[in-house]
């Protein structure tokens, strides 16, 4: 039986992200219309009554009812995905609800004044003498910690929750919505969006031509791995982690277990980078927030962890309203992702003509042909949503400047889902990270390749490229006309 396209998290993220963004578009025709105005927006708080409000501040809806409606919408989306995939809906319902409550609960707790407040006046109004000043993004770290604890200390609970905690679905949907925010932040600043895009394109040559070749040669020449292992390892370590490792394994027809093992290793190391690199960047580059943001996109090797690291880095620098830091991290990451399809098609051609025996179908002894459809089948579809949201709203705003305010309202509505989706992605990353895999038999050499590649050249080449292209770039878009 042929699988539905919705068995792919890429398709689901594309549809869900565009649905959330599309539902907010009537605001462009009439700014008083806010279809997501009833959705819940989480605020900094000390007393629980301060924690929730609706996106539309004029709404008379109860904040608790607003939160219930927001959670209900996301639960309905997960149930709809189950239905399209033929999964048992009633069996998965408690899992979905638990994951949503955990993710939202961590995000809500992360907005407590003692963790999040950065403004001195607000601190005083809360009756607090000090705060850790992490902003509301502290909720991301709490979600990650909750996932790590559940996944590693209560593995049975972790396995149960993991079936509903899809990092790919949550983070890719959020990235589609980042496109809305990026368009809003750069609107009216002719050249700022183009500047970020032009600088982000440098990541392509760096990731695909420098990183990949160096990791592949390290694995083949120094550690004597066969090609079947070296290629997915090079893609997983150098490009974008799980997606690249899996796509490369499929393109060269490696045995199924190869990219899975590589992917699990990438997830563990990406989580470690997420926990350490933002703070190291803040210490090393205190006056270069955009260099630090770009570094996250180039150095952290999964979509979820890279974007999450960008959010943490932005929170540490606290650049203020209109920050382009997360946009820089995300743009670099999605440009790298955008060319996965092209790169895997190139690898498939190389393996067909240079190593045809490694693409042989064992049952028949024949050699498979490479079809042009592979170019598109490897392309991350959620990027279509990102560029539709970003490019469409940016073009609309640039051609009709008075619409900029309405587009900001569209962003405000989608942000009610984007930020909690990031928190859910952090929870899923934690649940998927099994530190015991590092001690599994036979992984020693793979771990060593990763350590040598990461600390030997990947981090430092990424830092150099980030400095070259983003040093001196302002982290906040100037006011229109400023």
N, C-alpha and C positions, 0 to 999 in steps of 0.2 A: 504493500500500500504506500502510495506516494505521500511524503510528509508535506504538511502545510508550510507556506513560507514563514508562518509565525512560530515555527520551531526554532527560528533564528532570533537570538536576542537583538541582533542588528535591526531586523525588520520591526520588532516590537518597540524598540527604542525610537526608531524613526517615526512610527505611527503615533506612539504616545506623546513624544516630544512635540510633533507638529500639531497634534490634537490640542494640547495645552496652550501652545502658542496661538493656534488658529482660533480657539475659543475666545481669546482676548482681543482679537482684531476688530470687532465692532466698536471698540473704544476709539479707533482711528477715525471713524465716521462721526462719532459723538462722544467726546471725552467724559460726558456724564454717565455714559453706559460702561459699566465694568462687570462683564459676565462672571469674572472670578472675584468680584468684590466681596463675596460672602466667605471666601477662603480665609484660613487662619494665618496670621502673621505673628511670629514669636518675637517677643521683646525682652530686653534686659529687665530683671526683676529682683526684688527682695521679698516682697509679699506675693504669694501666688496669684493674687488678683491682678497684678501688673503684667503677668507673663504673656497674656494672649490678647490680641485684638483682631478685628477683621481688616482685610486689605483696604476696603472702602471705609475710611474712618467715620463717615456719616451714617453707616449702617447701624440699625438698632438691633441687629441679631446678637444673641447671647454669644460671648466668646467660646464657651464650651460647646455650644451647638455648632459654631463655626469650625472648631477643631474636629468634632465628630464628622461633619460633612467632608472636611478635607481628607481625613483618614478613610472615610467611606468611599470617596472617589478613588483613592489609590488602591483600596482593597478590591473595589469593583474592577479596576484595570487588571490586577493580578488574577482575579477570577476569570475575566474575559480571556486572558492569555492562556490559562489552564483549559478553558473550553475549546479554544482554537487548536490546542495541542492534544486534545483528548485525554487530558490528565484528570485524575479523580478530584472533583471540585470540593466535595464535603470533607474529604480526607485532608486536603491541603489548606482548607480555610483556617483552622486554628493556627497552623504554621505561619500563614501570611499575616494574620492578625497579630501574632506575637512579635514577628519581625518588625512590623510597622510601629507597634507600641514601644518596643525597645529602642528603635532608631529615633522616633520622635521624643521619647522620654529622655534619651541622652542629649539630644539637641536642645530640648527645653532646659534641662539641668545645666547645660553649658552656658546658658544665658544668665545664670545667677550673678548678681552684682559682684560678688567676691571673686568670681572668675573672669567676668567679661568686661566690666566697666572701665572705660578709658578716660571719660570726661570728668574733670574735677567737680564741676557743678552737679552733675548727676550723682557722683559719689557722695557728695554732701547731702543731696536730697534723699539718698537711700539711707543716710545715717551711718555710713561706713567710713572708716579711717584710711583704708587701703584696699587695693584690688590687685589681682594678678595681671589685669590688663590684657587678657588674651582675646578680647571681643567674643561675640557669640560663637565664633568658630571653635571655641573650646569644646563645644558639643561634638565636633568631629572627632576630637581626640578621645573624648569619653566613649563615643560609639566604637572607635577602634579598640580601646582598652576592653570594653565589654565583650566585643567579638573575640579578642585574643584570649581572654579569661575563659569564656564559655567554650571556645574551640579547643583549648589546650588542657584546661583543668577539668572540664565536664564534656569529654569527647562525645558521649552519647547525645547530650543535649545539642552540642554543636552540629553533629551530623543531621539531627532532626531539623534544626533551623536552616542548615545550609541548602536544603532542597527548595527553600523559598527565598533565600538571600542571594540574589543574582547580582554580583558586582557589575557584570557587563550591562545588564538591563538598567540598573540604577544610574551608573555613571554615564552611560551613553545617552540616556534620556536627559540627564542634567546637562550634558555637553550641547545637545541640541538647543536647550534653553539658554546656555551661555551665549549662543549666537545672538539671541534677542538683547541680552545685556550688553554685549560688545557693540552692537549697532547703536544702542541708546547712548553709550558712553562716548563713542567717537563721533556722534552725529554733529554736524555743524563744524567739525574740525577737519576741514578738507586737508587731506594729506596724513592725518594721524592714523586712520585705519590703514591707508596704503603704506604708511611707514612701518607699522607693525607687521603687515603682511610681507613686505619686501625683506625686512630683517628676519622674519620667521622662515622664509624660504631657504636661508643659509643652512638651516637644520637638515635639509634633505641631503645635500652633498656630504655633510659631515656624518650623518648617521649611516647612509648607504654606501658611501665610497671609502670613508676612513674607518669608522667603527667596524663595519661588517668584515672588511678585508682583514683587519688586524686581528679580530677575534677568531675568524676562520683559520688564519695562518697559525695563530697561537694553539688552537685546538688540534690542528692537523700536524704541524711540524714539531712543536714542543711536547705536546701531550699525547701525540700519536692516535688521536681519535679517528675512526673511519669517517668518510664523507657523510654517511647517513646520520651521524651524530654531530659532526662539526657544523653542518649547514643550519639545522634548527637551533643549535647552541649559539651560533653567530647571530642569527636573527633575533632570538629571544633576549640575548644580552645586549645587543647593539641597537635594536630598532624599538620595538614596543612590547616586549615581553610575550605574554600569552598569545595574543592574536597573531603576532609575527611567527612565533615558534610553531603554532598549529598550522598556519597557512603555508609556511615553508615545508613542514613535514609532509603536508598533502601535495604540494607542488612537485616535490622530488620523489614522492611515493615512498617515504620512509615508513617503517613499521609503526603502527598506531601508538605503541608504548613509548616511542622515542620522544615525540614532542610533548606528551603528557608529563613525562619525568622532567624534561627541561622546563616546562611551564610551572610545575610545582616549585622548582628551585627558584625561578624568577619571582614568583609570588612572595616567597619567604624573604628574599633579598630586597625586593621592592618595599616590603613592609618595614624592614630595618632602615632602609634609606629614608622612608617617610618619617620615621621616629627620630632620626638624627640630623638629616641634611638641612632642613629649614633653619634649625638653631645654629648649625655650623655656618651657614650662609650669612645669617644675621651677624654673627661674630666676626666673620672674615670680611664681609662687605657691608659695613654699617651704613655707608652713604651711597650705595648703589642698589636700590631696590629692584630696578628692572633687570639688572644683571643677575641678581639672585633669582628672580622669577623665571627668567629664560633658562637659567641653570637647572631648575626643577624640571622643565620640559625636556631638556636634553639628557639629563643624567638619570632620572627615575624611569624605570623601564616597563611600567604598565599604565594603561590609560587611567585607571582609578587612582592608583598611588601617585602618579605624576600630577594629576589635576588636584588631588587632595593635598599634596605637598605644596602646590602653588597657593591653595587657599590658606594653609597654615602660614606660609611665608608672608603672604599679604597681611594676615592678622598680626604677625610679629612686627612688621614694619609700620602698620597702622597709617597708610598713606592718606586716608580720608576719602571723602565722597569723590566719585569719578575715577577711582583707581583703575589703572590699566594693567596691574600686575597679573591678576588671574587670567585676563585676556591674553597676555603675552605667553604665559605658560601653556594655556589651552591651544592658542594658535600654533605654536611650535609643535605641540603634540599631535594636533590633527593634521598638520602638513606632513609630518613623518608618517602618520597612519594612512594618509591619502594615497601614498605611493606604494603601500604594501602590495596592492594588486599588480602594479607594474613590475615591482621587484620580483614577486613570485613567478610572474609570467616569464621574466628573463631567466630566472633560475631553472624553471621547467624546460626552457629551450636549451640551456646549457647542459642540463642532465640528459636530455634526449639525444643531443648530438655528440657530447663529449663522453658521457657515461651511460650509454643506452642500456647496458646490462643491469643497472641499478633501478631502472624504471620497468623492467620486464614483469609481465604478469605471470606469476609462477605457475598458475594452473594451465596456461596455454603455451608458455614460453615465447609469447609475442611481445613486441615493444609497443607501448601506448603512444599515440600521437598527442602532441600538445595542440589544443584548440584555442582559438581566439577568445572563446567564452571564459577561459580561465582568467583572462585579464580583468573581467568584470566580476566574476564570482569571488575573487579574493579582495575586492574593493570593500572597505568598511562602509556600509550603507548609512549608518547614523551620521556620517559626515555630510551626506546629501542634505539632511535636516538642518545641520549646523549652518551650512552655506546658504540654504534657502532662507532661514531665519535672519542670518546676519546680512547677506547680500540684499535680500528683498526689502527689509526695513531700512537699511542704510541708503539704498537707492531711492526709496520713497521719501526719506527725510531730506536727502540732499537735493532732490528735485522740487520739494515743497517744504522749505524750512519751517513754516508755521506748524507743521505736524510734529515737530520735535517734542513738544510737551505731551502730546497724546501718546507718542511712542514711549516716553518715560513711564506713562501710566500702564502701558502694555508690559513693560519690563517689571514694574512693581507687582503686577498680578502674577506673572510667570515666576517671579522670585519666591513667591509663597510655596512653590513646589520645588524650584531648583535647589535651594539651600537644604531643605529636609532630604531631598534625594541624594545629595552629597553625604549627609549623615548616614543614610541607609547604606550607601556604598562603602563608607568607612566600616560600618558594622559588618558588612559582607566580607570586606578584605580581612578583617580580624578573624572571622569565622573560618575563612578559607586558608588561613596561615597556620600550618602545622609545623612547629619548630622541631618536632621529632624527626621530620624527614631529613634534616641535616645530618642525623646520625644513622640513617638507613644504610645497610650494606651496599657497597658499590657506588655510592654517591660521592665518596671522598675526592676522586679525581675531578668530577664535575664541579664540586664546590671550589676546588683549587683553581680551576680555569676561571670561574666566576670572580673569585677574590683577586687573582692576578690581573684580569681584564679590568675590573671595576676600579681597583685602587691603583693599578699600574698606569692606566692611561685614559679610561673612559671619563672619570670624574674631572680630570685635569684638562683634557682636550675640550670637554663640554664647557668648563669654566673659561678657557681661553676664547672659545668661539662666542660665548655669551658676552664676555668683556668687549670683544672686538666689535660686536654689532649693537650692543645695548648700553655700553658705558655712556653716561651723560644723558640718556633718554629720560624725560620726566615721567614719574610714575602716575601723575594725575593729569588728565586732559585739561588744558586751560579753558576758562569760561569763554563762551562764544563772544567773539569780538574783543577778547583779551589778548 
